[in-house]
Amino acid sequence: NKKQRHAMAQEALEKVALGFVHQRKPSQLSGGQRQRVAIARALVNEPRVLLLDEPLGALDLKLREQMQLELKKLQQSLGITFIFVTHDQGEALSMSDRVAVFNNGRIEQVDSPRDL
C-alpha cells in the first residue's frame, strides 16, 4: 500500500543520509544527492548484490572522493556486496576488497588491490 511504500522509501533515503530530501524534485538536488537517491532506490528492494556501473563518473573530483568514502561506509554498514564498475584504476584500488582486471572483455586477473 501507499503508506508502506512511503515508509520504505524514507528508510532507504535515511540509509544514504538523505532523509530530509523526500519532498524535493530532482532538479533541486546536487549531483552527489542524486547519486545517493539512485542508490536508495535500488536499496528499497533489499538486494544481496548491488551493481554500480560508473556511479561516480559524472562527478567533480572533490565530490567523487567524498562519494567514494560514503559508498565504502554504506557497503560496510549494509553488509551487502557491491560490484563497482569503473575504468579509473585509482578508484578501483581504493574502493575494492577484490579487483577484476579486464582486457578485451576477458578477465585477466582477480586479486586484492594490494596483490595487484
N, CA, C and O atoms as CSV, one atom per row, in Angstrom:
chain,resi,resn,atom,element,x,y,z
A,1,ASN,N,N,0.831,-1.190,0.000
A,1,ASN,CA,C,0.000,0.000,0.000
A,1,ASN,C,C,0.873,1.250,0.000
A,1,ASN,O,O,2.090,1.166,0.166
A,2,LYS,N,N,0.262,2.381,-0.183
A,2,LYS,CA,C,0.982,3.644,-0.336
A,2,LYS,C,C,1.778,4.008,0.916
A,2,LYS,O,O,2.901,4.503,0.819
A,3,LYS,N,N,1.204,3.766,2.076
A,3,LYS,CA,C,1.874,4.103,3.334
A,3,LYS,C,C,3.147,3.270,3.513
A,3,LYS,O,O,4.176,3.786,3.947
A,4,GLN,N,N,3.070,1.989,3.178
A,4,GLN,CA,C,4.241,1.110,3.274
A,4,GLN,C,C,5.328,1.549,2.303
A,4,GLN,O,O,6.503,1.598,2.668
A,5,ARG,N,N,4.945,1.870,1.067
A,5,ARG,CA,C,5.923,2.308,0.066
A,5,ARG,C,C,6.618,3.584,0.518
A,5,ARG,O,O,7.829,3.730,0.356
A,6,HIS,N,N,5.853,4.500,1.081
A,6,HIS,CA,C,6.435,5.751,1.574
A,6,HIS,C,C,7.431,5.464,2.702
A,6,HIS,O,O,8.519,6.038,2.729
A,7,ALA,N,N,7.065,4.588,3.622
A,7,ALA,CA,C,7.950,4.237,4.740
A,7,ALA,C,C,9.227,3.568,4.238
A,7,ALA,O,O,10.316,3.854,4.737
A,8,MET,N,N,9.098,2.680,3.255
A,8,MET,CA,C,10.277,2.009,2.701
A,8,MET,C,C,11.191,3.007,1.990
A,8,MET,O,O,12.414,2.927,2.106
A,9,ALA,N,N,10.596,3.941,1.259
A,9,ALA,CA,C,11.383,4.963,0.567
A,9,ALA,C,C,12.101,5.853,1.570
A,9,ALA,O,O,13.276,6.170,1.391
A,10,GLN,N,N,11.406,6.253,2.614
A,10,GLN,CA,C,12.011,7.098,3.644
A,10,GLN,C,C,13.164,6.371,4.330
A,10,GLN,O,O,14.213,6.967,4.577
A,11,GLU,N,N,12.979,5.097,4.638
A,11,GLU,CA,C,14.035,4.304,5.273
A,11,GLU,C,C,15.260,4.203,4.363
A,11,GLU,O,O,16.392,4.322,4.832
A,12,ALA,N,N,15.039,3.985,3.077
A,12,ALA,CA,C,16.153,3.898,2.129
A,12,ALA,C,C,16.886,5.234,2.035
A,12,ALA,O,O,18.115,5.259,1.982
A,13,LEU,N,N,16.151,6.337,2.013
A,13,LEU,CA,C,16.786,7.656,1.977
A,13,LEU,C,C,17.603,7.904,3.239
A,13,LEU,O,O,18.672,8.510,3.172
A,14,GLU,N,N,17.120,7.451,4.370
A,14,GLU,CA,C,17.864,7.626,5.615
A,14,GLU,C,C,19.152,6.805,5.609
A,14,GLU,O,O,20.152,7.227,6.191
A,15,LYS,N,N,19.145,5.648,4.965
A,15,LYS,CA,C,20.356,4.825,4.870
A,15,LYS,C,C,21.471,5.546,4.130
A,15,LYS,O,O,22.650,5.316,4.398
A,16,VAL,N,N,21.100,6.416,3.199
A,16,VAL,CA,C,22.105,7.164,2.448
A,16,VAL,C,C,22.189,8.621,2.925
A,16,VAL,O,O,22.658,9.495,2.196
A,17,ALA,N,N,21.733,8.868,4.148
A,17,ALA,CA,C,21.811,10.182,4.805
A,17,ALA,C,C,21.058,11.275,4.041
A,17,ALA,O,O,21.515,12.416,3.970
A,18,LEU,N,N,19.909,10.922,3.473
A,18,LEU,CA,C,19.102,11.899,2.740
A,18,LEU,C,C,17.641,11.891,3.167
A,18,LEU,O,O,16.759,12.185,2.359
A,19,GLY,N,N,17.382,11.566,4.398
A,19,GLY,CA,C,16.011,11.523,4.875
A,19,GLY,C,C,15.269,12.838,4.726
A,19,GLY,O,O,14.038,12.864,4.713
A,20,PHE,N,N,16.007,13.918,4.614
A,20,PHE,CA,C,15.407,15.251,4.543
A,20,PHE,C,C,15.001,15.678,3.128
A,20,PHE,O,O,14.412,16.748,2.976
A,21,VAL,N,N,15.290,14.889,2.089
A,21,VAL,CA,C,15.033,15.339,0.714
A,21,VAL,C,C,13.805,14.717,0.069
A,21,VAL,O,O,13.568,14.932,-1.120
A,22,HIS,N,N,13.027,13.963,0.805
A,22,HIS,CA,C,11.941,13.198,0.187
A,22,HIS,C,C,10.907,14.046,-0.554
A,22,HIS,O,O,10.215,13.526,-1.428
A,23,GLN,N,N,10.785,15.306,-0.239
A,23,GLN,CA,C,9.797,16.160,-0.912
A,23,GLN,C,C,10.397,16.976,-2.061
A,23,GLN,O,O,9.673,17.680,-2.765
A,24,ARG,N,N,11.708,16.883,-2.251
A,24,ARG,CA,C,12.350,17.698,-3.289
A,24,ARG,C,C,12.257,17.047,-4.663
A,24,ARG,O,O,12.136,15.829,-4.796
A,25,LYS,N,N,12.318,17.898,-5.673
A,25,LYS,CA,C,12.357,17.434,-7.057
A,25,LYS,C,C,13.819,17.175,-7.436
A,25,LYS,O,O,14.715,17.784,-6.850
A,26,PRO,N,N,14.079,16.292,-8.396
A,26,PRO,CA,C,15.464,16.005,-8.794
A,26,PRO,C,C,16.263,17.256,-9.154
A,26,PRO,O,O,17.458,17.326,-8.867
A,27,SER,N,N,15.623,18.236,-9.775
A,27,SER,CA,C,16.335,19.459,-10.164
A,27,SER,C,C,16.802,20.271,-8.958
A,27,SER,O,O,17.647,21.156,-9.097
A,28,GLN,N,N,16.261,19.978,-7.785
A,28,GLN,CA,C,16.640,20.700,-6.573
A,28,GLN,C,C,17.766,20.002,-5.811
A,28,GLN,O,O,18.181,20.473,-4.752
A,29,LEU,N,N,18.263,18.884,-6.340
A,29,LEU,CA,C,19.305,18.113,-5.659
A,29,LEU,C,C,20.657,18.328,-6.317
A,29,LEU,O,O,20.743,18.580,-7.519
A,30,SER,N,N,21.717,18.225,-5.516
A,30,SER,CA,C,23.073,18.301,-6.054
A,30,SER,C,C,23.407,16.986,-6.757
A,30,SER,O,O,22.660,16.014,-6.650
A,31,GLY,N,N,24.522,16.961,-7.469
A,31,GLY,CA,C,24.948,15.740,-8.152
A,31,GLY,C,C,25.158,14.585,-7.191
A,31,GLY,O,O,24.754,13.457,-7.473
A,32,GLY,N,N,25.787,14.859,-6.061
A,32,GLY,CA,C,26.016,13.813,-5.066
A,32,GLY,C,C,24.720,13.310,-4.452
A,32,GLY,O,O,24.565,12.117,-4.195
A,33,GLN,N,N,23.790,14.233,-4.218
A,33,GLN,CA,C,22.488,13.832,-3.674
A,33,GLN,C,C,21.729,12.970,-4.675
A,33,GLN,O,O,21.069,12.005,-4.288
A,34,ARG,N,N,21.816,13.307,-5.946
A,34,ARG,CA,C,21.150,12.495,-6.971
A,34,ARG,C,C,21.728,11.080,-7.004
A,34,ARG,O,O,20.991,10.104,-7.149
A,35,GLN,N,N,23.044,10.979,-6.870
A,35,GLN,CA,C,23.677,9.657,-6.847
A,35,GLN,C,C,23.157,8.850,-5.664
A,35,GLN,O,O,22.832,7.671,-5.807
A,36,ARG,N,N,23.079,9.479,-4.504
A,36,ARG,CA,C,22.626,8.769,-3.308
A,36,ARG,C,C,21.147,8.390,-3.414
A,36,ARG,O,O,20.746,7.334,-2.926
A,37,VAL,N,N,20.336,9.237,-4.044
A,37,VAL,CA,C,18.928,8.886,-4.262
A,37,VAL,C,C,18.835,7.657,-5.166
A,37,VAL,O,O,18.022,6.766,-4.917
A,38,ALA,N,N,19.654,7.606,-6.203
A,38,ALA,CA,C,19.643,6.442,-7.099
A,38,ALA,C,C,20.001,5.171,-6.332
A,38,ALA,O,O,19.399,4.120,-6.550
A,39,ILE,N,N,20.969,5.267,-5.446
A,39,ILE,CA,C,21.354,4.109,-4.630
A,39,ILE,C,C,20.219,3.741,-3.682
A,39,ILE,O,O,19.917,2.561,-3.503
A,40,ALA,N,N,19.592,4.741,-3.077
A,40,ALA,CA,C,18.468,4.472,-2.169
A,40,ALA,C,C,17.340,3.752,-2.898
A,40,ALA,O,O,16.724,2.839,-2.348
A,41,ARG,N,N,17.072,4.158,-4.123
A,41,ARG,CA,C,16.014,3.495,-4.907
A,41,ARG,C,C,16.333,2.017,-5.099
A,41,ARG,O,O,15.444,1.168,-5.035
A,42,ALA,N,N,17.600,1.718,-5.334
A,42,ALA,CA,C,17.998,0.316,-5.508
A,42,ALA,C,C,17.911,-0.449,-4.192
A,42,ALA,O,O,17.613,-1.643,-4.192
A,43,LEU,N,N,18.167,0.220,-3.076
A,43,LEU,CA,C,18.168,-0.445,-1.770
A,43,LEU,C,C,16.770,-0.815,-1.287
A,43,LEU,O,O,16.628,-1.689,-0.432
A,44,VAL,N,N,15.743,-0.171,-1.814
A,44,VAL,CA,C,14.368,-0.469,-1.407
A,44,VAL,C,C,14.058,-1.950,-1.614
A,44,VAL,O,O,13.297,-2.540,-0.848
A,45,ASN,N,N,14.641,-2.540,-2.634
A,45,ASN,CA,C,14.400,-3.956,-2.938
A,45,ASN,C,C,15.221,-4.908,-2.075
A,45,ASN,O,O,15.114,-6.124,-2.230
A,46,GLU,N,N,16.031,-4.378,-1.174
A,46,GLU,CA,C,16.878,-5.161,-0.275
A,46,GLU,C,C,17.708,-6.205,-1.027
A,46,GLU,O,O,17.599,-7.401,-0.754
A,47,PRO,N,N,18.532,-5.755,-1.968
A,47,PRO,CA,C,19.332,-6.701,-2.747
A,47,PRO,C,C,20.472,-7.293,-1.921
A,47,PRO,O,O,20.917,-6.698,-0.940
A,48,ARG,N,N,20.931,-8.459,-2.329
A,48,ARG,CA,C,22.130,-9.044,-1.712
A,48,ARG,C,C,23.374,-8.541,-2.429
A,48,ARG,O,O,24.466,-8.514,-1.861
A,49,VAL,N,N,23.192,-8.138,-3.693
A,49,VAL,CA,C,24.282,-7.611,-4.512
A,49,VAL,C,C,23.773,-6.353,-5.200
A,49,VAL,O,O,22.649,-6.317,-5.701
A,50,LEU,N,N,24.615,-5.317,-5.217
A,50,LEU,CA,C,24.246,-4.063,-5.868
A,50,LEU,C,C,25.293,-3.741,-6.927
A,50,LEU,O,O,26.474,-3.595,-6.610
A,51,LEU,N,N,24.868,-3.628,-8.181
A,51,LEU,CA,C,25.761,-3.290,-9.283
A,51,LEU,C,C,25.796,-1.778,-9.448
A,51,LEU,O,O,24.765,-1.135,-9.649
A,52,LEU,N,N,26.990,-1.227,-9.360
A,52,LEU,CA,C,27.191,0.211,-9.538
A,52,LEU,C,C,28.069,0.390,-10.775
A,52,LEU,O,O,29.272,0.133,-10.723
A,53,ASP,N,N,27.483,0.824,-11.876
A,53,ASP,CA,C,28.194,0.952,-13.143
A,53,ASP,C,C,28.618,2.399,-13.350
A,53,ASP,O,O,27.806,3.249,-13.716
A,54,GLU,N,N,29.895,2.668,-13.113
A,54,GLU,CA,C,30.456,4.019,-13.237
A,54,GLU,C,C,29.628,5.047,-12.465
A,54,GLU,O,O,29.247,6.073,-13.028
A,55,PRO,N,N,29.344,4.791,-11.186
A,55,PRO,CA,C,28.447,5.690,-10.453
A,55,PRO,C,C,29.022,7.072,-10.176
A,55,PRO,O,O,28.272,8.004,-9.885
A,56,LEU,N,N,30.333,7.215,-10.261
A,56,LEU,CA,C,30.940,8.494,-9.905
A,56,LEU,C,C,31.500,9.239,-11.112
A,56,LEU,O,O,32.091,10.309,-10.965
A,57,GLY,N,N,31.319,8.685,-12.284
A,57,GLY,CA,C,31.928,9.227,-13.491
A,57,GLY,C,C,31.559,10.667,-13.809
A,57,GLY,O,O,32.389,11.396,-14.352
A,58,ALA,N,N,30.363,11.098,-13.496
A,58,ALA,CA,C,29.911,12.443,-13.863
A,58,ALA,C,C,30.163,13.482,-12.769
A,58,ALA,O,O,29.779,14.642,-12.915
A,59,LEU,N,N,30.805,13.070,-11.682
A,59,LEU,CA,C,31.004,13.983,-10.557
A,59,LEU,C,C,32.372,14.642,-10.615
A,59,LEU,O,O,33.321,14.072,-11.154
A,60,ASP,N,N,32.473,15.860,-10.051
A,60,ASP,CA,C,33.775,16.516,-9.999
A,60,ASP,C,C,34.664,15.804,-8.981
A,60,ASP,O,O,34.178,15.004,-8.181
A,61,LEU,N,N,35.959,16.093,-9.011
A,61,LEU,CA,C,36.938,15.348,-8.220
A,61,LEU,C,C,36.636,15.363,-6.725
A,61,LEU,O,O,36.681,14.318,-6.075
A,62,LYS,N,N,36.329,16.530,-6.176
A,62,LYS,CA,C,36.065,16.628,-4.739
A,62,LYS,C,C,34.849,15.789,-4.343
A,62,LYS,O,O,34.893,15.047,-3.361
A,63,LEU,N,N,33.780,15.910,-5.102
A,63,LEU,CA,C,32.569,15.148,-4.811
A,63,LEU,C,C,32.798,13.656,-5.036
A,63,LEU,O,O,32.266,12.827,-4.296
A,64,ARG,N,N,33.582,13.313,-6.048
A,64,ARG,CA,C,33.901,11.912,-6.320
A,64,ARG,C,C,34.620,11.289,-5.123
A,64,ARG,O,O,34.282,10.184,-4.699
A,65,GLU,N,N,35.602,11.992,-4.585
A,65,GLU,CA,C,36.347,11.475,-3.431
A,65,GLU,C,C,35.438,11.329,-2.213
A,65,GLU,O,O,35.539,10.346,-1.478
A,66,GLN,N,N,34.561,12.291,-1.998
A,66,GLN,CA,C,33.609,12.225,-0.883
A,66,GLN,C,C,32.672,11.030,-1.057
A,66,GLN,O,O,32.422,10.292,-0.105
A,67,MET,N,N,32.160,10.843,-2.263
A,67,MET,CA,C,31.240,9.737,-2.530
A,67,MET,C,C,31.933,8.382,-2.418
A,67,MET,O,O,31.297,7.401,-2.033
A,68,GLN,N,N,33.223,8.307,-2.746
A,68,GLN,CA,C,33.962,7.054,-2.571
A,68,GLN,C,C,33.919,6.631,-1.113
A,68,GLN,O,O,33.648,5.471,-0.803
A,69,LEU,N,N,34.186,7.575,-0.223
A,69,LEU,CA,C,34.157,7.276,1.209
A,69,LEU,C,C,32.753,6.890,1.659
A,69,LEU,O,O,32.579,5.934,2.414
A,70,GLU,N,N,31.759,7.631,1.197
A,70,GLU,CA,C,30.378,7.344,1.593
A,70,GLU,C,C,29.921,5.974,1.096
A,70,GLU,O,O,29.252,5.241,1.824
A,71,LEU,N,N,30.277,5.628,-0.130
A,71,LEU,CA,C,29.886,4.322,-0.670
A,71,LEU,C,C,30.545,3.183,0.096
A,71,LEU,O,O,29.916,2.158,0.361
A,72,LYS,N,N,31.798,3.363,0.446
A,72,LYS,CA,C,32.513,2.327,1.205
A,72,LYS,C,C,31.853,2.138,2.578
A,72,LYS,O,O,31.632,1.007,3.011
A,73,LYS,N,N,31.542,3.235,3.253
A,73,LYS,CA,C,30.867,3.152,4.557
A,73,LYS,C,C,29.494,2.499,4.427
A,73,LYS,O,O,29.116,1.665,5.249
A,74,LEU,N,N,28.759,2.879,3.399
A,74,LEU,CA,C,27.425,2.323,3.181
A,74,LEU,C,C,27.506,0.820,2.940
A,74,LEU,O,O,26.728,0.053,3.507
A,75,GLN,N,N,28.435,0.407,2.110
A,75,GLN,CA,C,28.593,-1.019,1.817
A,75,GLN,C,C,28.896,-1.788,3.090
A,75,GLN,O,O,28.333,-2.858,3.324
A,76,GLN,N,N,29.779,-1.250,3.908
A,76,GLN,CA,C,30.141,-1.932,5.154
A,76,GLN,C,C,28.966,-1.966,6.128
A,76,GLN,O,O,28.749,-2.979,6.794
A,77,SER,N,N,28.212,-0.884,6.219
A,77,SER,CA,C,27.094,-0.856,7.173
A,77,SER,C,C,25.945,-1.763,6.733
A,77,SER,O,O,25.270,-2.357,7.573
A,78,LEU,N,N,25.720,-1.873,5.425
A,78,LEU,CA,C,24.641,-2.722,4.925
A,78,LEU,C,C,25.033,-4.194,4.878
A,78,LEU,O,O,24.182,-5.078,4.977
A,79,GLY,N,N,26.329,-4.446,4.725
A,79,GLY,CA,C,26.802,-5.828,4.657
A,79,GLY,C,C,26.399,-6.545,3.382
A,79,GLY,O,O,26.258,-7.768,3.376
A,80,ILE,N,N,26.213,-5.798,2.304
A,80,ILE,CA,C,25.898,-6.435,1.026
A,80,ILE,C,C,27.071,-6.247,0.069
A,80,ILE,O,O,27.921,-5.379,0.270
A,81,THR,N,N,27.103,-7.061,-0.956
A,81,THR,CA,C,28.166,-6.980,-1.948
A,81,THR,C,C,27.866,-5.863,-2.934
A,81,THR,O,O,26.761,-5.777,-3.471
A,82,PHE,N,N,28.854,-5.010,-3.169
A,82,PHE,CA,C,28.774,-4.000,-4.213
A,82,PHE,C,C,29.699,-4.450,-5.335
A,82,PHE,O,O,30.870,-4.741,-5.092
A,83,ILE,N,N,29.194,-4.509,-6.542
A,83,ILE,CA,C,30.046,-4.699,-7.714
A,83,ILE,C,C,30.185,-3.315,-8.325
A,83,ILE,O,O,29.224,-2.738,-8.833
A,84,PHE,N,N,31.403,-2.800,-8.263
A,84,PHE,CA,C,31.677,-1.419,-8.623
A,84,PHE,C,C,32.452,-1.412,-9.937
A,84,PHE,O,O,33.626,-1.781,-9.972
A,85,VAL,N,N,31.798,-0.995,-11.012
A,85,VAL,CA,C,32.432,-0.962,-12.328
A,85,VAL,C,C,33.036,0.419,-12.535
A,85,VAL,O,O,32.356,1.434,-12.387
A,86,THR,N,N,34.324,0.447,-12.880
A,86,THR,CA,C,34.990,1.714,-13.154
A,86,THR,C,C,36.162,1.485,-14.093
A,86,THR,O,O,36.736,0.396,-14.139
A,87,HIS,N,N,36.508,2.524,-14.840
A,87,HIS,CA,C,37.703,2.492,-15.677
A,87,HIS,C,C,38.850,3.225,-14.996
A,87,HIS,O,O,39.959,3.275,-15.528
A,88,ASP,N,N,38.592,3.788,-13.831
A,88,ASP,CA,C,39.589,4.551,-13.084
A,88,ASP,C,C,40.347,3.610,-12.154
A,88,ASP,O,O,39.786,3.104,-11.182
A,89,GLN,N,N,41.616,3.380,-12.455
A,89,GLN,CA,C,42.420,2.430,-11.688
A,89,GLN,C,C,42.526,2.832,-10.221
A,89,GLN,O,O,42.401,1.983,-9.339
A,90,GLY,N,N,42.752,4.100,-9.954
A,90,GLY,CA,C,42.859,4.566,-8.573
A,90,GLY,C,C,41.573,4.341,-7.799
A,90,GLY,O,O,41.597,3.932,-6.639
A,91,GLU,N,N,40.459,4.611,-8.446
A,91,GLU,CA,C,39.156,4.394,-7.828
A,91,GLU,C,C,38.955,2.913,-7.516
A,91,GLU,O,O,38.493,2.558,-6.432
A,92,ALA,N,N,39.299,2.064,-8.459
A,92,ALA,CA,C,39.149,0.616,-8.257
A,92,ALA,C,C,39.995,0.139,-7.083
A,92,ALA,O,O,39.530,-0.647,-6.258
A,93,LEU,N,N,41.217,0.605,-7.009
A,93,LEU,CA,C,42.119,0.148,-5.950
A,93,LEU,C,C,41.723,0.685,-4.584
A,93,LEU,O,O,41.893,-0.007,-3.580
A,94,SER,N,N,41.202,1.898,-4.527
A,94,SER,CA,C,40.844,2.476,-3.226
A,94,SER,C,C,39.489,1.997,-2.714
A,94,SER,O,O,39.255,2.003,-1.506
A,95,MET,N,N,38.600,1.585,-3.602
A,95,MET,CA,C,37.235,1.239,-3.213
A,95,MET,C,C,37.020,-0.248,-2.953
A,95,MET,O,O,36.024,-0.627,-2.337
A,96,SER,N,N,37.928,-1.086,-3.406
A,96,SER,CA,C,37.621,-2.512,-3.510
A,96,SER,C,C,38.368,-3.400,-2.535
A,96,SER,O,O,39.483,-3.105,-2.105
A,97,ASP,N,N,37.704,-4.504,-2.201
A,97,ASP,CA,C,38.355,-5.583,-1.462
A,97,ASP,C,C,39.010,-6.541,-2.450
A,97,ASP,O,O,40.069,-7.108,-2.182
A,98,ARG,N,N,38.354,-6.709,-3.599
A,98,ARG,CA,C,38.871,-7.543,-4.684
A,98,ARG,C,C,38.640,-6.789,-5.986
A,98,ARG,O,O,37.628,-6.112,-6.164
A,99,VAL,N,N,39.608,-6.924,-6.896
A,99,VAL,CA,C,39.545,-6.225,-8.173
A,99,VAL,C,C,39.671,-7.243,-9.296
A,99,VAL,O,O,40.532,-8.121,-9.252
A,100,ALA,N,N,38.818,-7.124,-10.293
A,100,ALA,CA,C,38.939,-7.933,-11.507
A,100,ALA,C,C,39.464,-7.017,-12.607
A,100,ALA,O,O,38.880,-5.972,-12.893
A,101,VAL,N,N,40.564,-7.420,-13.215
A,101,VAL,CA,C,41.160,-6.649,-14.301
A,101,VAL,C,C,40.739,-7.299,-15.617
A,101,VAL,O,O,40.976,-8.486,-15.845
A,102,PHE,N,N,40.113,-6.500,-16.473
A,102,PHE,CA,C,39.640,-6.994,-17.769
A,102,PHE,C,C,40.544,-6.490,-18.882
A,102,PHE,O,O,41.091,-5.391,-18.801
A,103,ASN,N,N,40.695,-7.301,-19.920
A,103,ASN,CA,C,41.412,-6.909,-21.124
A,103,ASN,C,C,40.643,-7.483,-22.308
A,103,ASN,O,O,40.484,-8.699,-22.419
A,104,ASN,N,N,40.169,-6.614,-23.186
A,104,ASN,CA,C,39.372,-7.044,-24.339
A,104,ASN,C,C,38.177,-7.897,-23.928
A,104,ASN,O,O,37.857,-8.883,-24.590
A,105,GLY,N,N,37.522,-7.517,-22.838
A,105,GLY,CA,C,36.319,-8.205,-22.397
A,105,GLY,C,C,36.543,-9.500,-21.647
A,105,GLY,O,O,35.584,-10.207,-21.337
A,106,ARG,N,N,37.783,-9.825,-21.350
A,106,ARG,CA,C,38.093,-11.063,-20.624
A,106,ARG,C,C,38.813,-10.737,-19.316
A,106,ARG,O,O,39.617,-9.808,-19.241
A,107,ILE,N,N,38.501,-11.525,-18.297
A,107,ILE,CA,C,39.159,-11.325,-17.006
A,107,ILE,C,C,40.598,-11.819,-17.104
A,107,ILE,O,O,40.850,-12.974,-17.448
A,108,GLU,N,N,41.533,-10.929,-16.799
A,108,GLU,CA,C,42.955,-11.269,-16.810
A,108,GLU,C,C,43.446,-11.658,-15.422
A,108,GLU,O,O,44.287,-12.545,-15.273
A,109,GLN,N,N,42.906,-10.976,-14.400
A,109,GLN,CA,C,43.378,-11.218,-13.037
A,109,GLN,C,C,42.307,-10.780,-12.045
A,109,GLN,O,O,41.620,-9.782,-12.264
A,110,VAL,N,N,42.170,-11.529,-10.957
A,110,VAL,CA,C,41.297,-11.154,-9.845
A,110,VAL,C,C,42.127,-11.285,-8.586
A,110,VAL,O,O,42.672,-12.351,-8.297
A,111,ASP,N,N,42.221,-10.195,-7.837
A,111,ASP,CA,C,43.048,-10.225,-6.632
A,111,ASP,C,C,42.696,-9.040,-5.742
A,111,ASP,O,O,41.863,-8.204,-6.094
A,112,SER,N,N,43.339,-8.985,-4.597
A,112,SER,CA,C,43.173,-7.830,-3.716
A,112,SER,C,C,43.921,-6.651,-4.334
A,112,SER,O,O,44.855,-6.857,-5.109
A,113,PRO,N,N,43.530,-5.434,-4.009
A,113,PRO,CA,C,44.253,-4.280,-4.543
A,113,PRO,C,C,45.745,-4.331,-4.213
A,113,PRO,O,O,46.583,-3.960,-5.035
A,114,ARG,N,N,46.059,-4.782,-3.034
A,114,ARG,CA,C,47.467,-4.856,-2.626
A,114,ARG,C,C,48.258,-5.833,-3.492
A,114,ARG,O,O,49.396,-5.555,-3.869
A,115,ASP,N,N,47.650,-6.981,-3.808
A,115,ASP,CA,C,48.358,-8.000,-4.575
A,115,ASP,C,C,48.405,-7.714,-6.071
A,115,ASP,O,O,49.193,-8.324,-6.794
A,116,LEU,N,N,47.576,-6.801,-6.536
A,116,LEU,CA,C,47.642,-6.416,-7.949
A,116,LEU,C,C,48.891,-5.600,-8.195
A,116,LEU,O,O,49.138,-5.174,-9.323
